[in-house]
């Protein structure tokens, strides 16, 4: 069953979905399982909405303010952040083109005047679809041909010498 991500839906859209579920249950005589499948939610969610509706009517399905602190940046402003990051870290004055949470936090402060803890920046980036990558640690002046030659010629000789000294 494919579920719709609720993160992308506004409170008004979530309320509309709950009311649609009740409409499907009452007027179209669908089962809770059928409604859940049609709306891409769990059967338990439909059951809870139906119970709320029976107990409180439509007011029980209305959107309520979410608990917790209001975000420092609204979603529309936050959606512009990837455009800044795509330009690369060096274009923002950093040495090396690797983004870290600390660097992104400083860009947010510089561009929007809002300070975020770097740990929270990781959560924001995850919400925007970014994933972390561990940078490769390799020397800039690495000579691949020389390394391949060493692996082909020197390493077997060293390995062979180690076996004979182990006996």
N, C-alpha and C positions, 0 to 999 in steps of 0.2 A: 504494500500500500504506500503510495507516495503522499507525503504530508507537506503542506505548505509551511514554510518557515514563518513563525509568528513574529520574529524579530522585524521583518520588513513591513508588517501590517501596522497601520495606525490604530489608535484606540477606537476611532469611529469605524474603521473597517472590521475590527474584531467584534464590535457590537453588532454591526450589520450581519456578520456571519452567524452570531448567536441567534439573532432574530430570524434569519433564514432557516436555521435548523428547526426552530419552533414552528415556522410556517410549514416546512416539509412534514413535520410530525403530525400537526393538527389537520391541515387542509388536504394534504396529498396522501395522508395515511401511510407514510413510509415507516419502516422500523428504524430503531436507533442505529442498528448496524448499517443499514442502507444510507442513512443520513451521514453517518461518520465517513463512509466510503466516498460519498458524493462531495463532501466538504473537505476531505483530506485531514480529518481529525480523528482522535481516538473515540471509541465507543463510550469510554468513561466520561469524556468531556461532554458528549451529547447528553448522557445520563444526568450529569450535574446541571447542565443548562435547563433541561426539562424539569428537574426537581426545583431549581430556583424559580422557574417560570410559574410552576404550580403554587409555590409558597408565596411569591411576591409579585407575580405578574410581570409585565414588561420592565418595570423599574428594577427588578432583580437582575436583569440582563444588561443594564446600562453600564457604560464605561465609568470607572471611578478613577480619581487621581492615583497614580502609582506612588507607593511609599518610597521614601528615600530622598536623597538630595537631588535637586534638579541638575542636569548636566551643565558643565561650564560652557561647552560649545553645543550649539544646536545641530541637529542631524544634517541640515543643508550645508552649513559651513564645514562640517566634518567630511562631507562627501567631496570637498575640493582638495583635501589633503593629498590623495594619491597623485593629483596633477602636479603638486609641488615636489613630491618624492620621485616621480618619474624623471625629472630633470637631472637627478643624480646628486650625491652628497657634495661632490667637488664644485658643482655650480652654486652651492650655498656657502662656499668658503671652507669646506672641510678638506683635510688632507686624506686622500684615498677615497674611493667611491663606494665605501661600505656604510650602510645605514645601521645605526645602533638605536636602541630605545632612547638613550641620552641625547643623541643627535636629533632625533625626531622631536623629542620634548623641547629642545631649544628652538627648533624651527616653528613649532606651534606657538611658543612664547613670542618669538620674533614677529611672526605673521599675524597672530590673532590676539596677542597680549594676554594670553591665558597660560598659567603655569600648571603643568601636570607632573606628577611623580613618574619617573621612567617606567616603573612597574605597571602603572596604569596605562601608559602609552602602549605597552604590549597588548593589553586587552582591547584598546581602541583599534589598533592595527589588525588584530584578529577579526574584529567585527567587520572591518573593511575588506576582509578576504586575504590579507597578507599572512604569510607564514615565515617563520624564522629559518634561516640557513646558517650553518656553521661555516665560516669562511675557511678556505684552504690556506694553510700556512706554508707557503713555498717561497723560496728566495726569488727575487725579481730577476737576478742574473743567472738563474738555473740553466745549465747546459744539458739538454735532454740527450743529445748524441753522446756526450762524454759519459753520462750516467749509464746509458745503454751499453757502451763499450766496457765500462767497469764491471757491470753485472755479467756481461758475456765472458770476459777474460779473467779479471781479478778475483771475483767472488768464488767461482768454481775452484780456483787454485787455493784460496784461503780455506774454503770449506773442506777440501781434500786434506790439507795440512792439519786441520783440527781433528779429523778422524784418526789420523795416525798417531797424534800425540795423546789421544784419549786412552789408548791401549796400554 
